[in-house]
Amino acid sequence: MDTLDFAKEPLALYNPDSSHDHPDYSALKARVDAADVVALGTPDYHGSMSSAMKNFLDHFWREFAGKLFVTVVASHEKGLTVTDQLRTVARQCYAWTLP
């Protein structure tokens, strides 16, 4: 199992014109390509996912097509809004999500 911790491996802010040229991009892309399932875990920040999670999703949207996503949300409430947002992004990337 491969785990990406955004605190230990931060990504530069997504820029469609230059992000794919970043020195760390190719190695991380290979890890995403190799994944059979992507488990997305994020805290509930005021009804939304963390900015680090959104940034990750923006970087690799093409690579997510056809993959299965599992979502986990840590929330002081139910985390339903964040779960819906993660599922929506996954669907927009042509991925599958578990309910």
Summary of the structure (lengths in Angstrom):
residues: 99
radius of gyration: 13.1
end to end distance: 21.9
largest distance: 39.2
contacts: 245
relative contact order: 0.18
helix: 38%
strand: 18%
